[in-house]
């Protein structure tokens, strides 16, 4: 009876890990598509799926996270959003300067 329960729990953990990995991948792909500010780095691949470790990272804030919940909380934080907006504004200004320089060169 105890062995069956242990096996059931182990199987449930495996299934949850696979589902969490898929949700993580879907979320990160969506964020990359929308904001371009997230990078997933995988640690050295283990011998099997159980040993495989994924590290979530926010490249903009230079932070890493051990769980999707930690990353989600970070991505919703005021500090992260402010930094993302600051970088986007910098990119817009740089693009505007580049266009102005091109326009001057064409004259």
C-alpha positions, -999 to 999 in steps of 0.1 A, spaced: 0 0 0 28 25 9 47 15 -22 17 22 -44 12 56 -28 49 65 -32 48 54 -69 16 75 -74 32 105 -59 64 101 -80 43 98 -111 23 129 -102 55 148 -96 68 138 -130 36 148 -147 34 181 -129 71 188 -139 63 182 -175 32 204 -174 50 232 -156 78 231 -181 53 234 -210 35 263 -193 68 280 -187 79 276 -223 45 289 -235 47 319 -212 83 327 -221 76 325 -258 46 348 -254 67 373 -234 96 371 -260 71 378 -287 55 407 -269 84 423 -251 117 407 -261 129 409 -225 131 373 -213 156 346 -218 155 310 -207 188 294 -200 190 257 -194 216 243 -171 237 214 -183 213 187 -194 210 158 -171 209 122 -180 171 122 -180 142 146 -178 141 145 -140 177 157 -138 171 185 -163 172 219 -147 158 251 -162 168 285 -150 145 315 -156 163 347 -162 154 383 -167 182 397 -188 171 433 -183 173 431 -145 201 406 -145 182 383 -121 176 345 -121 146 326 -107 141 291 -95 104 289 -102 78 303 -126 60 319 -97 91 339 -87 96 350 -123 60 360 -126 61 380 -95 93 397 -107 78 405 -141 48 422 -124 70 443 -101 72 480 -105 110 479 -107 110 455 -136 83 474 -155 100 507 -150 133 493 -163 116 477 -193 99 511 -201 132 529 -197 149 506 -221 121 509 -246 122 546 -244 160 546 -250 155 524 -281 129 547 -294 152 577 -289 181 559 -306 159 549 -335 147 585 -339 183 598 -339 193 573 -365 164 584 -387 174 620 -383 210 612 -392 199 593 -423 176 622 -433 206 646 -430 228 624 -451 202 622 -478 200 660 -481 
